[in-house]
Amino acid sequence: MLNDRERQVLARIEHHLAITDPEFIQLFRAATPRRAGVNPSLLLVLGLALMVLGSAVMAVPVAVLGMAVAAGALVVAFQRNGAAGFSPA
């Protein structure tokens, strides 16, 4: 939590930014909130756990399912974030 002084400083910064760069402020006001859905991190952990479990009990279908879930997690993460920040070497 912010204390009163920090809130005042933040309010001044926001006010100054709104005056000097209104287009920047509109960009954030128009932004859509994060959509709810499956968390790719949880899917990845579940997939890895299934792979380990399948390997430990020598159940190939369980390990393959774990690989599919982990791959699905990567697809969901890529679709959610798009190619932003991705630059091949």
C-alpha positions as CSV (number, residue, x, y, z in Angstrom):
1,M,0.0,0.0,0.0
2,L,1.1,3.5,-0.6
3,N,1.2,6.1,2.1
4,D,-0.4,9.5,1.8
5,R,2.8,11.2,0.6
6,E,3.4,8.6,-2.1
7,R,-0.2,8.9,-3.3
8,Q,0.2,12.7,-3.6
9,V,3.4,12.2,-5.6
10,L,1.8,9.7,-7.8
11,A,-1.2,12.0,-8.4
12,R,1.1,14.8,-9.4
13,I,2.9,12.6,-11.8
14,E,-0.3,11.4,-13.3
15,H,-1.6,15.0,-13.6
16,H,1.6,16.2,-15.3
17,L,1.6,13.2,-17.7
18,A,-2.0,13.9,-18.6
19,I,-1.2,17.5,-19.4
20,T,2.1,16.8,-21.3
21,D,1.1,13.6,-23.2
22,P,-2.7,13.1,-23.5
23,E,-2.3,10.5,-26.3
24,F,-0.3,8.3,-23.9
25,I,-3.1,8.5,-21.3
26,Q,-5.7,7.6,-23.9
27,L,-3.7,4.6,-24.9
28,F,-4.0,3.2,-21.4
29,R,-7.6,4.2,-21.0
30,A,-8.5,2.4,-24.2
31,A,-6.6,-0.8,-23.3
32,T,-8.7,-3.8,-22.6
33,P,-8.4,-5.5,-19.3
34,R,-6.6,-8.9,-19.1
35,R,-8.8,-11.6,-20.2
36,A,-9.6,-14.4,-17.9
37,G,-8.6,-17.9,-19.0
38,V,-6.2,-20.7,-18.4
39,N,-2.9,-19.7,-16.9
40,P,-0.2,-21.1,-19.2
41,S,2.2,-21.5,-16.2
42,L,-0.2,-23.8,-14.4
43,L,-0.7,-25.8,-17.6
44,L,3.1,-26.1,-18.0
45,V,3.5,-27.3,-14.4
46,L,0.7,-29.8,-14.9
47,G,2.3,-31.1,-18.1
48,L,5.7,-31.5,-16.5
49,A,4.1,-33.3,-13.5
50,L,2.3,-35.7,-15.9
51,M,5.5,-36.4,-17.8
52,V,7.4,-37.2,-14.5
53,L,4.5,-39.3,-13.2
54,G,4.2,-41.2,-16.5
55,S,7.9,-41.9,-16.5
56,A,8.0,-43.0,-12.9
57,V,5.2,-45.5,-13.3
58,M,6.3,-46.4,-16.8
59,A,2.9,-45.4,-18.3
60,V,3.7,-44.1,-21.8
61,P,0.2,-42.6,-22.4
62,V,0.5,-40.5,-19.3
63,A,3.9,-39.2,-20.3
64,V,2.7,-38.4,-23.8
65,L,-0.4,-36.6,-22.3
66,G,2.0,-34.6,-20.2
67,M,4.0,-33.6,-23.3
68,A,0.8,-32.6,-25.1
69,V,-0.4,-30.5,-22.1
70,A,3.1,-28.8,-21.8
71,A,3.0,-28.0,-25.6
72,G,-0.5,-26.7,-25.2
73,A,0.7,-24.4,-22.5
74,L,3.4,-23.0,-24.8
75,V,0.8,-22.4,-27.5
76,V,-1.6,-20.6,-25.1
77,A,1.3,-18.4,-23.8
78,F,2.4,-17.5,-27.3
79,Q,-1.2,-16.7,-28.4
80,R,-1.8,-14.6,-25.3
81,N,1.4,-12.6,-25.6
82,G,1.7,-12.7,-29.4
83,A,5.1,-12.3,-30.9
84,A,5.8,-9.2,-28.8
85,G,9.3,-9.2,-27.7
86,F,10.3,-12.2,-29.8
87,S,13.3,-11.6,-32.0
88,P,15.1,-14.6,-33.5
89,A,18.9,-14.5,-33.1
